[in-house]
Amino acid sequence: MRARFVAYLLLIMVNSALAACGTGDPGVADAPVDSGVDSPPPDAGGGAGAACGLAVPTPCQDGLYCDWPQQTCGTGGGAGACAEKPASCDDTYEPICACDRHTYDNLCQAQAAGFDVTTDLTYCQRRPRNYFRCGYRFCPIGGTYCERTISASGAPDEYRCVPGQCIATETCRTCEAIPYGEMLTCQGP
């Protein structure tokens, strides 16, 4: 009796496996399986403002890139939002570090290539020659400093390269040495 039961279970498993694989005949189309969940076509992707990222199965549509909160490239968890790629960019050289671990000539060119920027130091370990790291940017060595404005609203901190000498002020109280340069830290509005 037990042998019959095991044989019966084995027969059910084999039939289920064959049904899942389809007919196997290239001339006969398999019937579509209705999962009961409406899903977009595989190449549709999320539109502008849609959630995207590592935890979201739908990538952004063509012409969009995933804009991560806090310039984290998704390393902190959560989702980004699909944003439009710029249609054209100038050739200004203000190098930045992007989520694909490449350095681009400027922010616009990284976004046009489909990548957000990151302040994570594990990305873009190589800095451009004669430049120092400033958040996701790189500033020229000598004659400039990095200014970091800390966001009070939870938005990403802002970084910019400023010509001149790093000098602490009433609102920007900390001027510290960083590798190859200096950073002035300011409290944002």
ZAROVEX-423293 format. One record per residue: y, x, z of N, C-alpha, C, O in turn; residue in one letter. Coordinates in steps of 0.1 Angstrom, whole numbers, padded with zeros to 4 digits, always signed. Layout:
<nodes>
YXZYXZYXZYXZA
...
</nodes>
This chain:
<nodes>
-0012+0008+0000+0000+0000+0000+0013+0009+0000+0022+0006-0007M
+0013+0019+0008+0024+0028+0009+0026+0035-0004+0038+0037-0008R
+0016+0040-0011+0017+0046-0023+0023+0037-0034+0031+0042-0042A
+0019+0024-0033+0025+0015-0043+0040+0013-0041+0048+0013-0050R
+0044+0013-0028+0058+0011-0025+0066+0024-0029+0077+0022-0035F
+0061+0036-0027+0068+0048-0032+0068+0048-0047+0079+0052-0053V
+0058+0044-0054+0058+0044-0068+0068+0033-0073+0075+0036-0083A
+0069+0022-0067+0079+0012-0070+0093+0017-0069+0101+0015-0077Y
+0096+0024-0058+0109+0029-0055+0112+0040-0066+0124+0041-0071L
+0103+0048-0069+0105+0058-0079+0108+0052-0093+0116+0057-0100L
+0101+0041-0096+0103+0034-0109+0117+0028-0109+0124+0029-0120L
+0122+0023-0098+0135+0017-0097+0146+0029-0099+0156+0027-0106I
+0144+0040-0093+0153+0051-0094+0154+0056-0108+0164+0059-0113M
+0142+0058-0115+0142+0063-0129+0149+0053-0138+0157+0057-0147V
+0146+0040-0136+0153+0030-0145+0168+0030-0143+0176+0028-0152N
+0172+0031-0130+0187+0032-0127+0193+0044-0133+0204+0043-0139S
+0186+0055-0133+0192+0068-0139+0193+0066-0154+0203+0070-0160A
+0183+0060-0160+0183+0059-0175+0194+0049-0179+0201+0051-0189L
+0196+0038-0171+0207+0029-0174+0220+0035-0173+0229+0032-0180A
+0222+0044-0163+0235+0051-0161+0238+0060-0173+0249+0063-0176A
+0228+0066-0179+0230+0075-0190+0232+0069-0203+0235+0075-0213C
+0230+0056-0204+0232+0049-0217+0219+0049-0225+0208+0053-0220G
+0220+0045-0238+0208+0044-0246+0203+0058-0251+0191+0059-0253T
+0212+0067-0252+0208+0080-0257+0207+0080-0272+0206+0091-0278G
+0209+0069-0279+0209+0068-0293+0223+0069-0298+0231+0061-0295D
+0226+0080-0306+0240+0082-0311+0245+0071-0320+0257+0069-0322P
+0236+0063-0325+0240+0052-0334+0243+0039-0326+0248+0030-0332G
+0241+0039-0313+0243+0027-0305+0253+0030-0294+0251+0039-0286V
+0264+0022-0294+0274+0024-0284+0270+0018-0271+0264+0008-0271A
+0272+0026-0260+0269+0020-0247+0280+0010-0243+0291+0011-0247D
+0276+0000-0236+0285-0010-0231+0294-0004-0221+0290+0003-0212A
+0307-0007-0221+0316-0002-0211+0313-0008-0197+0308-0019-0196P
+0315+0000-0187+0312-0004-0173+0325-0009-0167+0335-0001-0168V
+0326-0021-0162+0338-0026-0156+0337-0023-0141+0329-0028-0133D
+0347-0014-0137+0347-0010-0123+0354-0020-0114+0354-0019-0102S
+0361-0029-0121+0369-0039-0113+0382-0034-0109+0390-0042-0103G
+0386-0022-0113+0399-0016-0110+0407-0014-0123+0401-0007-0132V
+0419-0020-0124+0427-0017-0136+0432-0003-0135+0438+0001-0125D
+0430+0005-0145+0435+0018-0145+0442+0021-0159+0438+0015-0169S
+0452+0030-0159+0459+0033-0172+0450+0041-0181+0440+0046-0177P
+0453+0041-0194+0445+0049-0203+0445+0063-0198+0455+0067-0192P
+0435+0071-0201+0434+0085-0196+0445+0094-0199+0448+0103-0191P
+0452+0092-0210+0463+0100-0214+0477+0095-0211+0487+0100-0214D
+0478+0083-0204+0490+0076-0201+0499+0084-0191+0510+0087-0194A
+0493+0088-0180+0500+0095-0169+0511+0086-0163+0513+0075-0167G
+0517+0092-0152+0527+0085-0145+0541+0087-0152+0544+0097-0157G
+0549+0076-0151+0562+0077-0157+0572+0083-0147+0569+0087-0136G
+0585+0084-0151+0595+0090-0143+0596+0083-0130+0596+0070-0129A
+0596+0090-0119+0596+0085-0105+0582+0082-0099+0581+0080-0087G
+0572+0082-0108+0558+0080-0103+0553+0091-0094+0558+0103-0096A
+0544+0088-0085+0539+0099-0077+0530+0108-0085+0523+0103-0094A
+0530+0121-0082+0522+0130-0089+0517+0141-0079+0523+0142-0068C
+0508+0150-0083+0504+0161-0075+0490+0162-0072+0482+0155-0079G
+0486+0171-0063+0473+0174-0060+0465+0162-0055+0453+0161-0058L
+0471+0153-0047+0464+0142-0041+0465+0129-0050+0459+0119-0046A
+0472+0130-0061+0474+0119-0070+0466+0121-0083+0469+0131-0090V
+0456+0112-0086+0448+0115-0098+0455+0114-0111+0450+0119-0121P
+0466+0107-0112+0473+0105-0125+0484+0116-0126+0494+0116-0118T
+0483+0124-0137+0494+0134-0139+0506+0127-0145+0506+0115-0149P
+0517+0134-0146+0529+0129-0152+0527+0127-0167+0519+0134-0174C
+0534+0118-0173+0534+0116-0188+0540+0128-0195+0547+0136-0189Q
+0537+0129-0208+0543+0139-0216+0558+0138-0215+0564+0127-0214D
+0565+0150-0214+0580+0150-0213+0584+0149-0199+0596+0149-0196G
+0575+0149-0189+0578+0149-0175+0571+0161-0168+0562+0166-0173L
+0576+0164-0156+0570+0175-0148+0569+0169-0133+0577+0160-0130Y
+0561+0175-0125+0560+0171-0111+0570+0179-0103+0569+0191-0101C
+0580+0171-0097+0590+0177-0089+0586+0175-0074+0585+0164-0069D
+0583+0187-0068+0578+0186-0054+0589+0186-0044+0599+0192-0045W
+0587+0179-0033+0597+0179-0022+0596+0193-0015+0586+0199-0014P
+0607+0197-0011+0609+0210-0003+0604+0222-0012+0602+0232-0006Q
+0604+0221-0025+0600+0232-0033+0587+0239-0028+0586+0251-0027Q
+0576+0231-0026+0564+0236-0020+0552+0237-0031+0542+0243-0027T
+0554+0231-0042+0543+0231-0053+0531+0224-0047+0520+0227-0052C
+0533+0215-0038+0522+0207-0032+0514+0214-0021+0504+0208-0017G
+0518+0226-0017+0510+0233-0007+0511+0227+0007+0502+0229+0015T
+0521+0219+0009+0522+0212+0022+0516+0198+0022+0518+0191+0032G
+0509+0195+0012+0503+0181+0011+0513+0171+0006+0524+0175+0002G
+0509+0159+0005+0518+0149+0000+0519+0149-0015+0512+0157-0022G
+0528+0141-0021+0529+0140-0035+0543+0143-0039+0553+0143-0031A
+0544+0147-0052+0557+0149-0058+0561+0137-0066+0555+0126-0064G
+0572+0138-0074+0576+0126-0082+0578+0131-0096+0584+0142-0098A
+0573+0124-0106+0575+0128-0120+0590+0127-0123+0597+0118-0121C
+0595+0138-0130+0609+0139-0134+0609+0144-0148+0600+0150-0153A
+0620+0140-0155+0621+0143-0169+0624+0158-0171+0631+0165-0164E
+0617+0164-0181+0619+0178-0185+0633+0178-0192+0636+0169-0200K
+0641+0189-0190+0653+0190-0198+0650+0191-0213+0641+0197-0217P
+0659+0185-0221+0658+0185-0235+0661+0199-0241+0655+0203-0251A
+0671+0206-0235+0675+0219-0239+0680+0227-0228+0685+0221-0218S
+0680+0240-0229+0684+0249-0218+0693+0260-0224+0691+0264-0236C
+0702+0265-0216+0710+0277-0221+0702+0290-0218+0691+0289-0211D
+0707+0301-0222+0700+0313-0219+0706+0322-0208+0705+0334-0208D
+0713+0315-0198+0718+0322-0187+0707+0328-0179+0696+0322-0177T
+0708+0341-0175+0698+0348-0168+0701+0347-0153+0708+0354-0147Y
+0694+0337-0146+0694+0335-0132+0679+0333-0128+0675+0321-0126E
+0671+0344-0127+0657+0342-0126+0652+0334-0114+0658+0335-0103P
+0642+0326-0116+0636+0318-0105+0621+0319-0105+0615+0323-0115I
+0615+0315-0094+0600+0315-0093+0595+0301-0094+0600+0292-0087C
+0586+0299-0103+0580+0285-0105+0566+0283-0100+0559+0293-0097A
+0562+0271-0100+0549+0267-0094+0537+0273-0102+0526+0273-0097C
+0539+0277-0114+0528+0283-0122+0527+0298-0120+0520+0306-0127D
+0535+0303-0109+0535+0317-0105+0541+0327-0115+0539+0339-0115R
+0550+0321-0124+0557+0329-0133+0572+0329-0130+0577+0319-0123H
+0579+0339-0134+0593+0340-0132+0600+0335-0145+0597+0341-0156T
+0609+0326-0145+0616+0321-0157+0630+0326-0156+0636+0329-0145Y
+0637+0326-0167+0651+0331-0168+0660+0322-0160+0670+0327-0155D
+0657+0309-0159+0666+0300-0151+0658+0287-0147+0647+0285-0153N
+0664+0279-0139+0657+0267-0134+0654+0258-0146+0643+0252-0146L
+0663+0256-0155+0661+0247-0166+0649+0251-0174+0641+0242-0178C
+0648+0264-0177+0636+0268-0185+0623+0266-0178+0613+0263-0185Q
+0622+0267-0165+0610+0264-0157+0607+0249-0158+0595+0245-0161A
+0617+0241-0156+0615+0226-0157+0611+0222-0171+0603+0213-0173Q
+0617+0228-0181+0614+0225-0195+0599+0229-0199+0593+0223-0207A
+0594+0239-0192+0580+0244-0194+0571+0235-0186+0559+0236-0188A
+0576+0226-0177+0568+0217-0170+0565+0221-0156+0555+0216-0150G
+0574+0229-0150+0571+0234-0136+0583+0233-0127+0594+0236-0131F
+0580+0229-0115+0590+0229-0104+0592+0244-0099+0584+0252-0102D
+0601+0246-0090+0603+0259-0084+0597+0259-0070+0594+0249-0064V
+0595+0271-0064+0589+0272-0051+0596+0283-0043+0601+0293-0048T
+0597+0281-0030+0603+0291-0021+0591+0298-0013+0594+0306-0005T
+0579+0294-0017+0567+0300-0011+0565+0315-0015+0564+0317-0027D
+0566+0324-0006+0565+0338-0009+0552+0343-0015+0551+0354-0020L
+0542+0334-0014+0529+0338-0020+0529+0337-0036+0520+0342-0043T
+0539+0330-0041+0541+0328-0055+0550+0339-0060+0558+0344-0052Y
+0549+0343-0072+0558+0352-0079+0560+0365-0070+0572+0368-0067C
+0550+0372-0067+0551+0384-0059+0560+0395-0066+0566+0402-0059Q
+0559+0395-0079+0568+0405-0086+0582+0399-0087+0584+0388-0092R
+0591+0407-0084+0605+0403-0086+0610+0410-0098+0606+0421-0101R
+0620+0404-0105+0626+0411-0116+0632+0424-0111+0637+0425-0100P
+0632+0435-0120+0637+0448-0116+0652+0446-0113+0660+0439-0120R
+0656+0452-0102+0670+0452-0097+0675+0439-0092+0687+0436-0092N
+0665+0430-0088+0668+0417-0082+0661+0416-0069+0651+0422-0067Y
+0667+0408-0059+0660+0405-0047+0658+0390-0045+0664+0382-0052F
+0648+0387-0037+0644+0373-0035+0654+0365-0027+0659+0370-0017R
+0657+0353-0032+0666+0344-0025+0661+0330-0026+0664+0322-0036C
+0652+0326-0017+0645+0313-0019+0637+0313-0031+0628+0322-0033G
+0639+0303-0040+0632+0303-0053+0639+0311-0064+0634+0313-0075Y
+0651+0316-0060+0659+0324-0070+0657+0339-0067+0651+0343-0057R
+0663+0347-0076+0664+0361-0075+0678+0365-0077+0684+0360-0087F
+0684+0373-0069+0698+0377-0070+0699+0392-0074+0690+0400-0070C
+0709+0396-0081+0711+0410-0085+0713+0419-0072+0721+0415-0063P
+0707+0430-0072+0709+0439-0061+0722+0446-0062+0726+0450-0073I
+0730+0446-0051+0743+0453-0051+0754+0443-0056+0754+0439-0067G
+0763+0440-0047+0775+0432-0051+0772+0417-0049+0782+0409-0051G
+0760+0413-0045+0758+0399-0043+0750+0397-0030+0743+0407-0025T
+0750+0385-0024+0741+0382-0013+0735+0368-0016+0740+0360-0024Y
+0725+0365-0008+0719+0352-0009+0725+0342+0001+0725+0346+0013C
+0729+0331-0003+0734+0321+0006+0724+0309+0007+0720+0303-0003E
+0719+0307+0019+0709+0296+0022+0716+0285+0030+0722+0288+0041R
+0716+0273+0025+0722+0262+0032+0711+0253+0037+0703+0247+0029T
+0710+0252+0050+0699+0244+0056+0703+0229+0055+0714+0225+0060I
+0694+0221+0050+0696+0207+0049+0694+0200+0062+0684+0202+0069S
+0704+0191+0066+0702+0184+0078+0695+0170+0076+0691+0164+0085A
+0694+0167+0063+0688+0154+0059+0673+0154+0056+0667+0144+0053S
+0667+0166+0057+0653+0167+0053+0651+0171+0038+0640+0173+0034G
+0662+0171+0030+0661+0175+0016+0658+0191+0016+0660+0197+0026A
+0654+0196+0005+0651+0210+0004+0664+0218+0007+0675+0214+0004P
+0662+0230+0013+0673+0239+0015+0678+0244+0002+0671+0244-0008D
+0691+0247+0001+0697+0251-0011+0699+0267-0011+0702+0272+0000E
+0697+0273-0022+0698+0288-0023+0707+0291-0034+0706+0284-0045Y
+0716+0300-0033+0724+0305-0044+0728+0319-0042+0729+0324-0031R
+0730+0326-0053+0735+0340-0053+0750+0340-0053+0756+0333-0062C
+0756+0347-0044+0771+0347-0043+0776+0361-0045+0771+0371-0038V
+0785+0364-0054+0791+0377-0055+0799+0380-0042+0805+0372-0036P
+0800+0393-0039+0807+0398-0028+0799+0403-0016+0787+0405-0018G
+0805+0404-0004+0799+0409+0007+0795+0398+0017+0803+0388+0018Q
+0783+0399+0023+0779+0389+0032+0787+0389+0045+0786+0400+0052C
+0794+0379+0049+0802+0379+0061+0800+0365+0068+0802+0355+0061I
+0797+0366+0080+0795+0353+0088+0808+0346+0090+0818+0352+0091A
+0807+0333+0090+0819+0324+0092+0816+0314+0103+0806+0314+0109T
+0825+0304+0104+0823+0293+0114+0811+0285+0111+0803+0282+0120E
+0809+0281+0098+0798+0273+0094+0786+0281+0090+0775+0276+0090T
+0788+0293+0086+0777+0302+0082+0776+0313+0092+0782+0324+0089C
+0769+0312+0102+0770+0321+0114+0760+0333+0113+0762+0342+0120R
+0750+0332+0104+0740+0343+0104+0740+0351+0091+0738+0345+0081T
+0742+0363+0092+0741+0372+0080+0731+0382+0084+0733+0391+0092C
+0719+0382+0077+0708+0391+0080+0703+0399+0068+0705+0395+0057E
+0698+0410+0072+0692+0419+0061+0678+0413+0057+0670+0409+0066A
+0676+0412+0044+0663+0408+0039+0659+0419+0029+0667+0427+0025I
+0647+0420+0025+0643+0431+0015+0652+0431+0003+0653+0422-0005P
+0658+0442+0001+0667+0446-0010+0680+0439-0010+0688+0440-0020Y
+0684+0431+0000+0696+0424+0000+0700+0418+0014+0694+0422+0024G
+0709+0408+0014+0713+0401+0026+0713+0386+0024+0715+0382+0013E
+0711+0379+0035+0711+0364+0034+0720+0358+0044+0720+0362+0056M
+0729+0350+0040+0738+0342+0048+0733+0328+0050+0731+0321+0040L
+0730+0324+0062+0724+0311+0065+0735+0302+0070+0742+0305+0080T
+0736+0290+0063+0747+0280+0067+0740+0267+0071+0729+0264+0066C
+0747+0260+0079+0742+0246+0083+0748+0237+0073+0761+0236+0072Q
+0740+0229+0067+0745+0219+0057+0751+0206+0063+0750+0205+0076G
+0757+0198+0055+0762+0185+0061+0752+0176+0065+0755+0165+0070P
</nodes>
